[in-house]
């Protein structure tokens, strides 16, 4: 049995599930593994959790390469499904003049067909944290699977909804259903503007977060602001973390790394302030490297949570 084939490995570590899209980010200079939930699981694994990707890929060479990559990094792949007809997902990525990524997300791919299986349900029942987003909800099959999978998690599971708005792959009904399932919401400052308008909430970031916590019974709202740091708001606290100067390689996956850092530090029992600063640091480190899944396990091991 190869590494990553069995959930029995690493069971002394908290299981962090990335639920949704697993794909190749295709840059002008080549392809790199990606998909927001998969990125979170990957970075959580590098931080010391048991990272597990719950997705669906094609029965093709691109799918085989993804499985091989994840297993080489000791990630669990036991609930990555293989689709007989639909291909492995791809996203064409370009970097604009502001050094920000722009995406073309290809349709009719395997992760649109993610199914709720007995194996997936068993994994979700053991999860300490799960990260899911909006993009993988663009098709009804995967959308219903995500809702069932998140609902199957234990009561104390960190249910992290990274809203992750891409192109026009979102709907207010999907967003509200996800907010009702989540305990933590993570989004960026551009998505705040969009969501505040859609839900008729205050534009001020702190007031916006407080309104969401009240309306959807959330524990945390985390707003990433790129070079300007982040804002993390709970029912009774608000942590404003300033940005740190870094040399940006590309920002693909930096927000997902932030999410992984937040999950890891919260599962470690750290304070909200320590978690916010640590997550911001992790996001910055990934932004200083190319691709969403750079090998940073040694660099992460040197960090202190606080």
Buried (B, 14 or more C-beta within 10 A) or exposed (E): EEBBEEBEBBEEBBBBBBBBBBBBBBBEEEBBBBBBBBBBBBBBBBBBBBBBBBBBBBBBEBBBBBBEBBBEBBBBBBBBBBBEEBBBBBBBBEBEEEEBBEBEBBEEBBBBBBBBBEBBBEBBEBBBBBBBBBBBBBBEEBBBBBBBBBEBBEEEBBBBBBBBBBEEBBBEEBBBBBBEBBBBBBBBBEBBEBBBEEBEBBEEBBEBBBBBBEEBEBBBBBBBBBEEBBBBBBEEEBBBBEEEEBEBBBBBBBBBBBBBBBBBBBBBEBBBEBBBBBBBBBBBBBBBBBBBBBEBBEBBEEBEBE
